[in-house]
Amino acid sequence: MKAWRISLIVLALICLSALTAFSQQQQPGDEELKVRIFDALVMDHGLQGVMPEIVVTKGVVTLSGKLKSEYYRNRIIQVVRKTKGVGDIIDRMEVA
């Protein structure tokens, strides 16, 4: 009976460890998330090379810089929002 309980506890610990590792893989670090966002913005043909400053802190993305039109602001936010791992977005971009 004790062996059965020990086996059950070991199995539970293995499952917990696997779930913890899986959840950590799901949330990219800030630098990785910044690279994902940068790549997504570069690949978006609608932005034509427009790139805001990107700062990521604990999954919160802060975007800043001067843009030529409101279209770019909206498009950048749309692309960033679709990037996996992004939490909140702080928009500090200015349209000149």
C-alpha positions in Angstrom: 0.0 0.0 0.0 2.9 2.4 0.8 4.5 1.7 -2.5 1.3 2.6 -4.3 1.1 5.9 -2.4 4.8 6.7 -3.1 4.2 5.9 -6.8 1.2 8.2 -6.9 3.2 11.1 -5.2 6.1 10.7 -7.7 3.7 10.7 -10.6 2.0 13.8 -9.3 5.4 15.6 -8.9 6.4 14.6 -12.5 3.1 15.9 -13.8 3.5 19.2 -11.9 7.1 19.6 -13.1 6.0 19.0 -16.7 3.2 21.5 -16.4 5.5 24.1 -14.9 8.0 23.6 -17.7 5.2 23.8 -20.4 3.8 27.0 -18.9 7.3 28.6 -18.9 7.7 27.8 -22.5 4.4 29.5 -23.4 5.5 32.8 -22.0 8.5 34.2 -23.8 11.0 36.4 -22.0 11.0 40.1 -22.6 13.9 40.0 -25.1 12.4 37.2 -27.0 9.0 38.9 -27.2 10.7 42.1 -28.4 12.4 40.1 -31.2 9.0 38.5 -32.1 7.4 42.0 -32.3 10.3 43.4 -34.3 10.1 40.5 -36.8 6.3 40.8 -37.1 6.6 44.6 -37.8 9.4 44.1 -40.4 7.4 41.4 -42.2 4.2 43.5 -42.4 4.1 45.0 -45.9 1.7 47.7 -44.8 4.2 49.4 -42.6 6.8 50.0 -45.3 9.8 50.0 -42.9 8.1 52.2 -40.2 9.4 51.0 -36.9 8.6 52.4 -33.4 10.8 52.1 -30.4 9.8 48.9 -28.6 10.3 48.3 -24.9 9.0 45.2 -23.2 8.7 44.8 -19.4 7.1 41.6 -18.0 5.1 41.2 -21.2 3.8 44.8 -21.3 4.8 46.4 -24.6 5.5 50.2 -24.7 5.6 51.7 -28.2 7.0 55.2 -28.8 8.3 57.3 -31.6 7.0 59.7 -34.3 4.9 58.5 -37.1 3.7 60.1 -40.3 0.1 59.0 -40.0 -2.6 57.5 -37.9 -2.7 54.6 -40.3 0.8 53.5 -39.1 -0.2 53.8 -35.4 -3.3 51.6 -35.9 -1.4 49.1 -38.0 1.5 48.8 -35.6 -0.9 48.2 -32.6 -2.8 45.6 -34.7 0.4 43.7 -35.5 1.8 43.9 -32.0 -1.6 42.8 -30.5 -1.5 39.6 -32.7 2.0 38.7 -31.5 1.9 35.7 -29.1 2.9 36.6 -25.6 2.0 40.3 -25.6 0.1 41.4 -22.5 -0.9 45.0 -22.4 0.2 47.7 -24.9 1.2 51.2 -23.9 0.9 53.5 -26.9 3.2 56.5 -26.6 3.5 57.0 -30.4 3.0 60.5 -31.8 1.6 61.3 -35.2 3.4 64.3 -36.7 
